Amino acid sequence: MTGTLYLGTSGYAYAEWKGVFYPDDLKTKDQLRYFASRFRSVEINYTFRRHPSETTLAAWREQTPEGFLFTLKAHQNITHRRRLKEASEDVGFFLQRAGLLGDRLGVILFQCPPNLRFDERAQPFLDALPPGGRYAMEFRHPSWEDARDLLTERGVAWCTAETDQQAGPSCSGCRPRLGKRTGGFGAG
């Protein structure tokens, strides 16, 4: 498998990084620029709770070099409130806003809640995603293993996550088998 690795972190604005990663005298407003001089990508979790303003997106774009990519976590209205059902209007608004990043837009990550099971909602949701985007789904319920073929057909990546609290998904079915890619790119 060949490709380009975009190494980054989940977020970049952490006070505890000052003096460890960021210089002590670095102003908060300069953190993204500094971060982007050392990494090629960042996942923005902020977009899960709030829609970024056009001004914010323009600032993110302006503070990062060509080739830098943002992964935006899709808004909770889509994944946690609507639970992927009848979410096309929310998805459309989110994607329109995210598009303001232009060539800095990487992956749109749909992080599903742990109690969301695979069912008939998956196909219409995936069918409604506009072609040409890079989308990833993060599932935490083992029933989503049944969605693997559907994701592969749509070119949507299966994202796995590891945290300080958990080395990986607690259920073996939540973690895709190695070598079983679903999208034309990786996310995680």
Secondary structure, 3 states (H helix, E strand, C coil): CCCCCCCEEECCCCHHHECCCECCCCCHHHHHHHHHCCCCEEEECHHHHCCCCHHHHHHHHHCCCCCCEEEEECCHHHHHHCCCCCCHHHHHHHHHHHHHHHHHEEEEEEECCCCCCCCCCHHHHHHHCCCCCCEEEECCCHHHHHHHHHHHHHCCEEECCCCCCCCCCCCHHHCCCCCCCCCCCCCC
